[in-house]
Structure formats: C-alpha cells, structure tokens
Amino acid sequence: MTGTRLTDRPVAQQAGILCNDPQFQTFAARRNGYPAGAFSASAAAEYLRSCCGIDSRRELDTTAAARDRFDRLRTEFDAWAGRIARQR
C-alpha cells in the first residue's frame, strides 16, 4: 500500500498504525496520568480499545458507533499533537 494515505486504509489498520506512533503512545499515557514513554504500542492499543468500547480493533471496520468514537479520539489526538486547531 505504498503511497496510500492513512485515511484511505481500513479503520482497523489506521488504529494499528496510530498505536505504533510514539506520539500517540505519549498522548495515551498522559491521558491516563502516566509520563511520556510509559506506554508501549500494546498499552496504547489497550487505551484505544477502551476509548472505543471494543475488544478488537477489527470491530472498527464493522461497528459504526466504535468508528465514530475512534474518529473523535483521533481528532482529540490530532489537536493535542498540534496537527489541527484545537476544538472549542
């Protein structure tokens, strides 16, 4: 999938990529009261599953409500990371 935009990929794959992002790991750790560097990719994945109310990231491809929660989480992360303007 070289050259494919992240948002063009299945949502479950987007979530997997996100959990491997050290900046998202820091975001997840800080949201849980831990310092930067405290969360691994697997801890970030657990955080994501908890936020989205799912047992497996695969559910993001089939469950609209979980996908909506993922989209909100992604927006919060992007705002936190300075990738988009903060929500009011």
JOHU-V189835 format. One line per field, one symbol per residue. phi: phi as a letter, one per 40 degrees, with the letter a starting at -180 (. if undefined). psi: psi as a letter, one per 30 degrees, with the letter a starting at -180 (. if undefined). A space follows every 10 residues. Layout:
# JOHU-V189835
phi->???
psi->???
This chain:
# JOHU-V189835
phi->.dgccdcccd dccdcccccc cdccccdccc cbgbcdgcbc cccccccccc ccgbcacdcc cbbccccccc cccccccccd cgcbcccc
psi->hkfkkefflk eeeeeeeeff jeeeeeeeee fggllkffka eeeeeeeeee efhlfkffff ffjeeeeeee eeeeeeeeee fgflkkl.
